[in-house]
Amino acid sequence: MASPLDLHGANLHQDRLDKGWAISVADQAEDVGLLLDIGATFVRLAHYQHPPATYDLLDQCGILAWSEIPFIGYTYSHGSVFVGNAIQQLQEMIRQNYNHPAICFWGMFNEVDNSADALTVAQALVPVAHAEDPTRPTTCAGTQGSDAFPVDGLSDLVGMNEYYGWYQGTTAQVGPWADGYHSIYPTRPLGISEYGAGASIYQHLDNPGPPANASTSPHFEEYQSRFHEDNLAAARRATVPVGEDGLEPLRFRRRYPQ
């Protein structure tokens, strides 16, 4: 019998300091190398289709991937032009990357709200993904506090973007939250699609606590380090298995201002 594989890793964006999105293959190789350095088994390619070289590198290194389209946030229309464009992007992503063995999940959206518009678009996308590729499950990333949103139940799997210990609460809440979610949806596979804390290489403090306000407080590097350790330990204390995918921990360290 095959053994389960623990999926843990990071979200990956394709931007780079002083380059924006004009990154090279060498830049992409460095990013994938950093994933290998942290022992990642999995990467979420957020929040759009990535360059072909990234998919090739993930195939070569054996890191599994979630690839998604840029259906994000709280402003959209369910008009035919918008839905048609979303469907086209989904079809192109699947058709262009179908043969990449690294890809395990097709992502439908990230952090959409509990609106009729969002539900209409997602209901149009999921069957398209299944028709284009019946061999891979669909997934989505729900926002913290959206546990009961109907839109998050449309895909085969669901990830939740949770930030206990950063935007609100403490990392000790991760395990009880996961157990509570599983008690409500016992048959729905669950992962943590984002978590994270900001950090600046210019800001340091011995044993800092959580920020009073994540948007305006200093982002002490020491807090981010402890945050990762505490978050992983809390998730592992949950009574149900929960995969974790940190929100760009390496990129946070690179690009936060002084």
PASEBA-1860 file (N, C-alpha, C; in nm, 3 decimals):
! residues 258
1> MASPLDLH> 0.084/-0.120/0.000/0.000/0.000/0.000/0.088/0.125/0.000 ~ 0.049/0.223/-0.080/0.126/0.347/-0.087/0.113/0.426/0.043 ~ 0.218/0.495/0.080/0.216/0.577/0.201/0.172/0.718/0.167 ~ 0.105/0.787/0.260/0.069/0.928/0.234/0.192/1.016/0.225 ~ 0.182/1.122/0.149/0.291/1.218/0.136/0.251/1.348/0.206 ~ 0.333/1.393/0.298/0.309/1.518/0.368/0.339/1.635/0.275 ~ 0.237/1.714/0.244/0.254/1.829/0.155/0.279/1.954/0.240 ~ 0.397/2.009/0.228/0.432/2.132/0.299/0.528/2.211/0.213
9> GANLHQDR> 0.515/2.342/0.215/0.602/2.422/0.129/0.571/2.569/0.138 ~ 0.554/2.632/0.021/0.538/2.777/0.018/0.452/2.818/-0.101 ~ 0.397/2.938/-0.092/0.342/3.004/-0.210/0.457/3.072/-0.283 ~ 0.448/3.077/-0.415/0.555/3.137/-0.495/0.499/3.241/-0.589 ~ 0.550/3.363/-0.579/0.523/3.467/-0.678/0.646/3.481/-0.768 ~ 0.625/3.539/-0.886/0.734/3.543/-0.984/0.802/3.680/-0.990 ~ 0.777/3.766/-0.889/0.842/3.897/-0.894/0.979/3.893/-0.830 ~ 1.059/3.992/-0.862/1.197/3.999/-0.814/1.236/4.146/-0.798
17> LDKGWAIS> 1.313/4.177/-0.693/1.357/4.314/-0.668/1.427/4.371/-0.791 ~ 1.387/4.491/-0.831/1.444/4.565/-0.944/1.415/4.503/-1.080 ~ 1.337/4.394/-1.082/1.302/4.330/-1.209/1.151/4.321/-1.230 ~ 1.074/4.329/-1.123/0.932/4.304/-1.137/0.908/4.163/-1.185 ~ 0.828/4.150/-1.291/0.798/4.017/-1.346/0.894/3.977/-1.460 ~ 0.990/4.061/-1.492/1.084/4.030/-1.601/1.197/3.942/-1.548 ~ 1.161/3.825/-1.499/1.260/3.736/-1.436/1.318/3.641/-1.540 ~ 1.437/3.593/-1.508/1.508/3.502/-1.598/1.489/3.357/-1.554
25> VADQAEDV> 1.533/3.265/-1.638/1.532/3.123/-1.601/1.622/3.101/-1.480 ~ 1.733/3.173/-1.473/1.823/3.160/-1.357/1.752/3.204/-1.229 ~ 1.671/3.309/-1.236/1.593/3.352/-1.120/1.496/3.243/-1.076 ~ 1.430/3.183/-1.173/1.335/3.076/-1.142/1.406/2.956/-1.081 ~ 1.523/2.924/-1.134/1.600/2.812/-1.079/1.642/2.840/-0.936 ~ 1.677/2.966/-0.907/1.713/3.002/-0.770/1.594/2.984/-0.676 ~ 1.476/3.026/-0.720/1.357/3.012/-0.637/1.326/2.866/-0.608 ~ 1.332/2.782/-0.711/1.305/2.640/-0.689/1.414/2.579/-0.600
33> GLLLDIGA> 1.537/2.626/-0.616/1.644/2.580/-0.528/1.618/2.614/-0.382 ~ 1.560/2.734/-0.358/1.526/2.772/-0.221/1.416/2.682/-0.165 ~ 1.321/2.643/-0.250/1.219/2.548/-0.206/1.282/2.416/-0.164 ~ 1.379/2.370/-0.241/1.448/2.247/-0.204/1.526/2.264/-0.074 ~ 1.585/2.381/-0.056/1.664/2.406/0.064/1.580/2.399/0.191 ~ 1.454/2.443/0.185/1.370/2.439/0.304/1.296/2.306/0.319 ~ 1.324/2.211/0.230/1.262/2.079/0.241/1.119/2.073/0.192 ~ 1.082/2.164/0.103/0.944/2.168/0.054/0.913/2.045/-0.033
41> TFVRLAHY> 0.795/1.991/-0.016/0.744/1.886/-0.104/0.638/1.940/-0.199 ~ 0.601/2.067/-0.180/0.484/2.122/-0.248/0.500/2.272/-0.265 ~ 0.443/2.327/-0.372/0.441/2.472/-0.392/0.307/2.511/-0.454 ~ 0.255/2.621/-0.406/0.136/2.680/-0.467/0.182/2.794/-0.557 ~ 0.153/2.785/-0.685/0.194/2.887/-0.781/0.089/2.998/-0.782 ~ 0.111/3.094/-0.693/0.014/3.201/-0.670/0.046/3.322/-0.758 ~ -0.057/3.392/-0.795/-0.199/3.360/-0.804/-0.238/3.362/-0.951 ~ -0.158/3.299/-1.035/-0.170/3.309/-1.181/-0.081/3.200/-1.239
49> QHPPATYD> -0.095/3.176/-1.369/-0.006/3.082/-1.436/0.136/3.138/-1.439 ~ 0.234/3.051/-1.418/0.374/3.092/-1.410/0.448/3.058/-1.540 ~ 0.572/3.106/-1.555/0.648/3.080/-1.679/0.672/2.930/-1.699 ~ 0.682/2.886/-1.823/0.704/2.743/-1.851/0.824/2.685/-1.779 ~ 0.932/2.763/-1.765/1.052/2.710/-1.701/1.027/2.669/-1.557 ~ 0.939/2.740/-1.489/0.908/2.705/-1.350/0.847/2.566/-1.342 ~ 0.752/2.537/-1.429/0.690/2.405/-1.432/0.794/2.297/-1.465 ~ 0.881/2.327/-1.561/0.987/2.230/-1.596/1.078/2.201/-1.476
57> LLDQCGIL> 1.116/2.306/-1.404/1.205/2.289/-1.289/1.138/2.208/-1.179 ~ 1.009/2.232/-1.157/0.937/2.155/-1.055/0.928/2.008/-1.095 ~ 0.906/1.981/-1.224/0.907/1.841/-1.272/1.041/1.776/-1.241 ~ 1.148/1.846/-1.271/1.282/1.790/-1.255/1.316/1.765/-1.109 ~ 1.267/1.851/-1.020/1.303/1.842/-0.879/1.205/1.758/-0.798 ~ 1.091/1.719/-0.858/0.996/1.636/-0.785/0.915/1.711/-0.681 ~ 0.896/1.842/-0.699/0.812/1.920/-0.608/0.672/1.930/-0.669 ~ 0.572/1.890/-0.594/0.435/1.891/-0.644/0.380/2.034/-0.642
65> AWSEIPFI> 0.281/2.059/-0.730/0.236/2.198/-0.749/0.085/2.209/-0.759 ~ 0.039/2.324/-0.715/-0.098/2.373/-0.732/-0.087/2.491/-0.827 ~ -0.154/2.484/-0.942/-0.149/2.591/-1.041/-0.288/2.652/-1.052 ~ -0.296/2.786/-1.051/-0.426/2.852/-1.044/-0.437/2.969/-1.139 ~ -0.562/3.010/-1.162/-0.589/3.128/-1.243/-0.612/3.248/-1.151 ~ -0.598/3.372/-1.203/-0.608/3.491/-1.120/-0.751/3.540/-1.097 ~ -0.835/3.453/-1.044/-0.969/3.492/-1.001/-0.958/3.520/-0.851 ~ -0.949/3.647/-0.814/-0.906/3.687/-0.681/-0.992/3.800/-0.628
73> GYTYSHGS> -1.023/3.795/-0.502/-1.069/3.911/-0.429/-1.217/3.939/-0.437 ~ -1.252/4.065/-0.430/-1.388/4.106/-0.399/-1.454/4.193/-0.505 ~ -1.391/4.212/-0.619/-1.450/4.296/-0.723/-1.453/4.219/-0.854 ~ -1.572/4.183/-0.897/-1.585/4.111/-1.023/-1.728/4.121/-1.072 ~ -1.750/4.071/-1.186/-1.883/4.069/-1.246/-1.910/3.929/-1.295 ~ -2.036/3.886/-1.289/-2.067/3.755/-1.345/-2.120/3.768/-1.488 ~ -2.092/3.882/-1.550/-2.131/3.900/-1.689/-2.057/3.805/-1.781 ~ -2.107/3.791/-1.901/-2.056/3.689/-1.992/-1.910/3.715/-2.031
81> VFVGNAIQ> -1.870/3.842/-2.042/-1.733/3.871/-2.081/-1.637/3.826/-1.971 ~ -1.669/3.860/-1.846/-1.582/3.821/-1.735/-1.576/3.670/-1.721 ~ -1.689/3.603/-1.721/-1.691/3.457/-1.706/-1.619/3.392/-1.823 ~ -1.641/3.441/-1.943/-1.575/3.384/-2.060/-1.424/3.396/-2.052 ~ -1.377/3.511/-2.003/-1.233/3.530/-1.989/-1.175/3.436/-1.883 ~ -1.245/3.419/-1.772/-1.198/3.328/-1.668/-1.192/3.184/-1.719 ~ -1.294/3.144/-1.793/-1.295/3.009/-1.851/-1.180/2.992/-1.950 ~ -1.157/3.093/-2.034/-1.048/3.085/-2.131/-0.913/3.069/-2.060
89> QLQEMIRQ> -0.890/3.148/-1.954/-0.764/3.136/-1.882/-0.748/2.998/-1.819 ~ -0.858/2.944/-1.766/-0.853/2.811/-1.705/-0.822/2.704/-1.811 ~ -0.890/2.712/-1.925/-0.865/2.615/-2.031/-0.721/2.624/-2.081 ~ -0.671/2.745/-2.101/-0.535/2.761/-2.150/-0.434/2.708/-2.049 ~ -0.456/2.735/-1.920/-0.363/2.686/-1.818/-0.358/2.533/-1.818 ~ -0.473/2.470/-1.825/-0.477/2.323/-1.820/-0.419/2.264/-1.948 ~ -0.457/2.316/-2.063/-0.409/2.260/-2.189/-0.259/2.279/-2.208 ~ -0.207/2.391/-2.160/-0.064/2.418/-2.175/0.021/2.338/-2.076
97> NYNHPAIC> -0.037/2.299/-1.963/0.043/2.237/-1.857/-0.002/2.097/-1.819 ~ -0.092/2.042/-1.896/-0.151/1.911/-1.864/-0.045/1.803/-1.845 ~ 0.060/1.806/-1.925/0.159/1.699/-1.923/0.272/1.720/-1.822 ~ 0.261/1.819/-1.736/0.361/1.839/-1.632/0.327/1.749/-1.513 ~ 0.409/1.650/-1.484/0.377/1.559/-1.372/0.377/1.626/-1.237 ~ 0.442/1.742/-1.223/0.445/1.809/-1.094/0.307/1.858/-1.052 ~ 0.223/1.891/-1.148/0.093/1.950/-1.115/-0.002/1.844/-1.061 ~ -0.055/1.871/-0.941/-0.152/1.780/-0.880/-0.290/1.842/-0.866
105> FWGMFNEV> -0.299/1.976/-0.862/-0.426/2.043/-0.837/-0.441/2.164/-0.929 ~ -0.564/2.184/-0.976/-0.597/2.305/-1.051/-0.674/2.399/-0.960 ~ -0.622/2.520/-0.938/-0.685/2.617/-0.849/-0.786/2.705/-0.920 ~ -0.906/2.715/-0.861/-1.015/2.790/-0.922/-1.014/2.938/-0.884 ~ -0.977/2.969/-0.758/-0.982/3.109/-0.715/-0.907/3.125/-0.585 ~ -0.887/3.252/-0.547/-0.823/3.287/-0.421/-0.904/3.396/-0.351 ~ -0.952/3.366/-0.231/-1.016/3.463/-0.142/-1.127/3.542/-0.210 ~ -1.223/3.473/-0.269/-1.342/3.544/-0.317/-1.444/3.551/-0.204
113> DNSADALT> -1.537/3.644/-0.215/-1.629/3.667/-0.104/-1.755/3.583/-0.119 ~ -1.842/3.598/-0.022/-1.965/3.519/-0.017/-2.077/3.591/-0.091 ~ -2.055/3.609/-0.222/-2.152/3.683/-0.303/-2.207/3.594/-0.414 ~ -2.322/3.636/-0.468/-2.381/3.563/-0.579/-2.290/3.566/-0.701 ~ -2.221/3.680/-0.721/-2.129/3.691/-0.834/-2.019/3.586/-0.826 ~ -1.955/3.577/-0.709/-1.846/3.480/-0.691/-1.896/3.338/-0.714 ~ -2.012/3.307/-0.660/-2.068/3.173/-0.674/-2.096/3.142/-0.820 ~ -2.148/3.238/-0.895/-2.179/3.217/-1.035/-2.053/3.186/-1.116
121> VAQALVPV> -1.947/3.262/-1.093/-1.823/3.240/-1.168/-1.763/3.104/-1.132 ~ -1.755/3.072/-1.002/-1.695/2.945/-0.960/-1.776/2.826/-1.013 ~ -1.907/2.838/-1.014/-1.991/2.729/-1.066/-1.967/2.706/-1.215 ~ -1.925/2.810/-1.286/-1.893/2.794/-1.427/-1.755/2.732/-1.447 ~ -1.662/2.758/-1.355/-1.523/2.714/-1.372/-1.502/2.567/-1.338 ~ -1.559/2.521/-1.230/-1.528/2.385/-1.181/-1.559/2.277/-1.284 ~ -1.678/2.276/-1.348/-1.703/2.172/-1.449/-1.611/2.182/-1.571 ~ -1.566/2.303/-1.603/-1.471/2.317/-1.714/-1.340/2.247/-1.680
129> AHAEDPTR> -1.292/2.267/-1.558/-1.168/2.201/-1.516/-1.183/2.050/-1.519 ~ -1.295/1.998/-1.472/-1.317/1.853/-1.473/-1.325/1.798/-1.615 ~ -1.386/1.876/-1.706/-1.396/1.831/-1.845/-1.260/1.834/-1.913 ~ -1.180/1.936/-1.884/-1.048/1.947/-1.945/-0.951/1.842/-1.890 ~ -0.963/1.812/-1.762/-0.871/1.717/-1.699/-0.944/1.642/-1.587 ~ -1.005/1.528/-1.622/-1.076/1.451/-1.518/-0.983/1.377/-1.423 ~ -0.852/1.382/-1.446/-0.758/1.305/-1.364/-0.705/1.382/-1.244 ~ -0.722/1.515/-1.243/-0.669/1.595/-1.133/-0.783/1.666/-1.060
137> PTTCAGTQ> -0.775/1.674/-0.927/-0.880/1.743/-0.852/-0.868/1.895/-0.864 ~ -0.981/1.961/-0.847/-0.984/2.106/-0.837/-0.967/2.147/-0.692 ~ -0.920/2.269/-0.673/-0.906/2.321/-0.538/-0.932/2.471/-0.539 ~ -0.937/2.530/-0.420/-0.955/2.674/-0.408/-0.890/2.719/-0.279 ~ -0.871/2.849/-0.264/-0.816/2.906/-0.141/-0.920/3.002/-0.082 ~ -0.978/2.962/0.029/-1.075/3.046/0.097/-1.006/3.141/0.193 ~ -1.072/3.251/0.223/-1.015/3.348/0.315/-1.052/3.314/0.458 ~ -0.969/3.353/0.552/-0.996/3.325/0.693/-1.132/3.383/0.732
145> GSDAFPVD> -1.212/3.301/0.798/-1.347/3.342/0.834/-1.452/3.301/0.734 ~ -1.411/3.235/0.623/-1.507/3.198/0.519/-1.543/3.050/0.526 ~ -1.527/2.989/0.642/-1.547/2.845/0.655/-1.684/2.800/0.604 ~ -1.784/2.885/0.617/-1.920/2.846/0.579/-1.961/2.900/0.443 ~ -1.870/2.962/0.368/-1.906/3.016/0.237/-1.939/2.900/0.141 ~ -2.055/2.901/0.078/-2.087/2.794/-0.018/-1.986/2.782/-0.132 ~ -1.928/2.894/-0.175/-1.836/2.891/-0.289/-1.714/2.804/-0.259 ~ -1.673/2.798/-0.132/-1.554/2.719/-0.097/-1.581/2.569/-0.101
153> GLSDLVGM> -1.707/2.529/-0.112/-1.740/2.387/-0.117/-1.758/2.332/-0.257 ~ -1.733/2.413/-0.360/-1.756/2.369/-0.497/-1.643/2.283/-0.551 ~ -1.520/2.309/-0.509/-1.404/2.235/-0.560/-1.388/2.103/-0.485 ~ -1.306/2.015/-0.541/-1.286/1.883/-0.480/-1.213/1.893/-0.346 ~ -1.117/1.984/-0.340/-1.039/2.007/-0.219/-1.052/2.155/-0.183 ~ -1.015/2.190/-0.060/-1.018/2.330/-0.021/-0.896/2.362/0.063 ~ -0.837/2.478/0.036/-0.734/2.532/0.122/-0.789/2.657/0.189 ~ -0.743/2.685/0.309/-0.785/2.806/0.379/-0.662/2.894/0.405
161> NEYYGWYQ> -0.676/3.022/0.377/-0.572/3.119/0.407/-0.594/3.168/0.550 ~ -0.512/3.120/0.643/-0.534/3.155/0.784/-0.410/3.225/0.838 ~ -0.435/3.328/0.918/-0.326/3.412/0.969/-0.335/3.433/1.120 ~ -0.369/3.324/1.191/-0.367/3.333/1.336/-0.225/3.367/1.383 ~ -0.217/3.467/1.468/-0.086/3.510/1.517/-0.025/3.622/1.436 ~ -0.096/3.665/1.329/-0.045/3.777/1.250/-0.152/3.885/1.239 ~ -0.255/3.859/1.158/-0.363/3.958/1.147/-0.459/3.952/1.264 ~ -0.469/3.835/1.327/-0.560/3.820/1.441/-0.522/3.696/1.520
169> GTTAQVGP> -0.563/3.694/1.648/-0.548/3.575/1.730/-0.405/3.534/1.757 ~ -0.388/3.404/1.789/-0.257/3.347/1.818/-0.240/3.217/1.741 ~ -0.117/3.174/1.726/-0.091/3.049/1.654/-0.151/2.928/1.725 ~ -0.177/2.939/1.855/-0.236/2.827/1.929/-0.376/2.794/1.880 ~ -0.438/2.884/1.805/-0.574/2.861/1.756/-0.579/2.775/1.630 ~ -0.464/2.749/1.568/-0.464/2.678/1.440/-0.522/2.537/1.455 ~ -0.472/2.461/1.552/-0.520/2.324/1.570/-0.668/2.316/1.600 ~ -0.718/2.389/1.700/-0.862/2.387/1.727/-0.946/2.433/1.608
177> WADGYHSI> -0.896/2.533/1.534/-0.971/2.576/1.415/-0.982/2.461/1.314 ~ -0.872/2.391/1.287/-0.875/2.280/1.191/-0.968/2.169/1.238 ~ -0.966/2.138/1.367/-1.055/2.035/1.420/-1.201/2.079/1.408 ~ -1.228/2.208/1.434/-1.363/2.258/1.421/-1.413/2.253/1.278 ~ -1.326/2.288/1.184/-1.364/2.281/1.042/-1.398/2.136/1.003 ~ -1.313/2.044/1.047/-1.334/1.903/1.012/-1.463/1.849/1.074 ~ -1.499/1.898/1.192/-1.623/1.851/1.255/-1.746/1.896/1.177 ~ -1.737/2.011/1.109/-1.848/2.061/1.028/-1.850/1.996/0.891
185> YPTRPLGI> -1.729/1.976/0.832/-1.717/1.918/0.697/-1.626/1.796/0.704 ~ -1.674/1.684/0.760/-1.586/1.569/0.786/-1.533/1.501/0.661 ~ -1.597/1.521/0.545/-1.553/1.453/0.423/-1.476/1.544/0.329 ~ -1.456/1.670/0.366/-1.391/1.767/0.277/-1.241/1.773/0.308 ~ -1.155/1.734/0.214/-1.010/1.744/0.236/-0.968/1.890/0.256 ~ -0.886/1.915/0.358/-0.852/2.051/0.398/-0.702/2.071/0.403 ~ -0.656/2.184/0.354/-0.517/2.225/0.369/-0.510/2.371/0.409 ~ -0.395/2.415/0.455/-0.372/2.556/0.481/-0.298/2.612/0.360
193> SEYGAGAS> -0.369/2.690/0.280/-0.312/2.738/0.154/-0.227/2.863/0.171 ~ -0.246/2.936/0.280/-0.158/3.048/0.316/-0.154/3.061/0.467 ~ -0.040/3.094/0.518/-0.024/3.150/0.652/0.104/3.231/0.645 ~ 0.131/3.315/0.740/0.257/3.387/0.730/0.264/3.507/0.821 ~ 0.384/3.559/0.834/0.411/3.681/0.909/0.520/3.757/0.836 ~ 0.506/3.887/0.830/0.606/3.969/0.764/0.735/3.976/0.844 ~ 0.845/4.009/0.777/0.973/4.027/0.845/1.060/4.122/0.765 ~ 1.134/4.202/0.837/1.231/4.293/0.775/1.370/4.261/0.829
201> IYQHLDNP> 1.468/4.254/0.740/1.606/4.229/0.784/1.660/4.347/0.862 ~ 1.590/4.460/0.860/1.635/4.579/0.930/1.569/4.596/1.068 ~ 1.475/4.507/1.101/1.400/4.522/1.225/1.421/4.400/1.313 ~ 1.477/4.420/1.433/1.512/4.309/1.521/1.475/4.342/1.666 ~ 1.436/4.237/1.738/1.404/4.251/1.880/1.408/4.112/1.943 ~ 1.467/4.102/2.061/1.470/3.975/2.132/1.329/3.941/2.182 ~ 1.284/3.819/2.148/1.155/3.766/2.196/1.037/3.861/2.173 ~ 1.017/3.909/2.051/0.903/3.998/2.027/0.771/3.921/2.030
209> GPPANAST> 0.665/3.990/2.070/0.533/3.931/2.066/0.463/3.961/1.934 ~ 0.337/3.916/1.919/0.262/3.945/1.797/0.246/4.095/1.777 ~ 0.236/4.141/1.655/0.222/4.285/1.630/0.088/4.338/1.676 ~ 0.085/4.460/1.726/-0.042/4.523/1.762/-0.126/4.545/1.637 ~ -0.061/4.577/1.525/-0.129/4.595/1.397/-0.031/4.552/1.288 ~ -0.063/4.445/1.216/0.030/4.389/1.118/0.061/4.487/1.005 ~ -0.027/4.582/0.980/-0.007/4.676/0.870/0.085/4.790/0.907 ~ 0.093/4.824/1.037/0.169/4.942/1.077/0.280/4.913/1.177
217> SPHFEEYQ> 0.274/4.797/1.245/0.375/4.766/1.346/0.505/4.721/1.281 ~ 0.618/4.730/1.351/0.743/4.674/1.298/0.729/4.524/1.271 ~ 0.799/4.478/1.170/0.797/4.337/1.133/0.930/4.275/1.175 ~ 0.938/4.236/1.301/1.063/4.184/1.354/1.092/4.045/1.295 ~ 1.215/4.029/1.248/1.255/3.903/1.186/1.247/3.787/1.284 ~ 1.278/3.814/1.410/1.275/3.708/1.511/1.133/3.656/1.534 ~ 1.034/3.746/1.522/0.895/3.699/1.539/0.855/3.608/1.424 ~ 0.897/3.642/1.302/0.862/3.556/1.189/0.920/3.417/1.206
225> SRFHEDNL> 1.043/3.408/1.252/1.106/3.277/1.271/1.028/3.194/1.372 ~ 0.993/3.256/1.486/0.918/3.181/1.587/0.777/3.150/1.539 ~ 0.720/3.241/1.461/0.585/3.220/1.408/0.578/3.092/1.326 ~ 0.676/3.071/1.238/0.677/2.950/1.156/0.684/2.825/1.243 ~ 0.770/2.826/1.342/0.784/2.710/1.431/0.654/2.684/1.507 ~ 0.595/2.790/1.561/0.473/2.775/1.640/0.355/2.732/1.553 ~ 0.346/2.786/1.431/0.235/2.754/1.343/0.240/2.607/1.302 ~ 0.357/2.560/1.266/0.371/2.420/1.226/0.339/2.327/1.342
233> AAARRATV> 0.389/2.360/1.461/0.361/2.276/1.578/0.211/2.273/1.609 ~ 0.145/2.389/1.598/0.002/2.395/1.626/-0.078/2.313/1.524 ~ -0.040/2.321/1.397/-0.110/2.243/1.294/-0.092/2.094/1.318 ~ 0.025/2.055/1.363/0.049/1.913/1.387/-0.022/1.861/1.511 ~ -0.065/1.951/1.599/-0.143/1.909/1.715/-0.290/1.888/1.681 ~ -0.331/1.929/1.560/-0.469/1.903/1.518/-0.491/1.753/1.508 ~ -0.614/1.710/1.533/-0.643/1.566/1.529/-0.664/1.516/1.387 ~ -0.675/1.606/1.288/-0.686/1.566/1.147/-0.561/1.616/1.074
241> PVGEDGLE> -0.514/1.543/0.972/-0.396/1.588/0.898/-0.425/1.718/0.824 ~ -0.335/1.814/0.836/-0.350/1.943/0.768/-0.218/1.977/0.700 ~ -0.220/1.987/0.566/-0.101/2.031/0.494/-0.083/2.181/0.511 ~ 0.042/2.227/0.505/0.068/2.369/0.525/0.148/2.427/0.409 ~ 0.111/2.548/0.371/0.175/2.616/0.260/0.196/2.761/0.299 ~ 0.316/2.796/0.344/0.342/2.930/0.394/0.336/3.033/0.283 ~ 0.294/3.153/0.317/0.285/3.260/0.218/0.421/3.323/0.199 ~ 0.491/3.280/0.096/0.617/3.341/0.054/0.710/3.377/0.169
249> PLRFRRRY> 0.746/3.284/0.257/0.831/3.325/0.369/0.965/3.382/0.323 ~ 1.020/3.331/0.215/1.149/3.382/0.169/1.132/3.519/0.104 ~ 1.026/3.538/0.028/1.006/3.666/-0.038/0.971/3.776/0.061 ~ 0.898/3.741/0.167/0.872/3.840/0.271/1.005/3.894/0.325 ~ 1.099/3.805/0.344/1.227/3.846/0.403/1.304/3.936/0.306 ~ 1.285/3.915/0.178/1.363/3.992/0.081/1.311/4.133/0.062 ~ 1.180/4.150/0.061/1.130/4.271/-0.001/1.065/4.370/0.096 ~ 1.053/4.337/0.224/0.991/4.431/0.315/1.080/4.553/0.335
257> PQ> 1.020/4.673/0.338/1.099/4.796/0.351/1.153/4.814/0.493 ~ 1.247/4.903/0.506/1.305/4.933/0.636/1.203/5.003/0.726
END
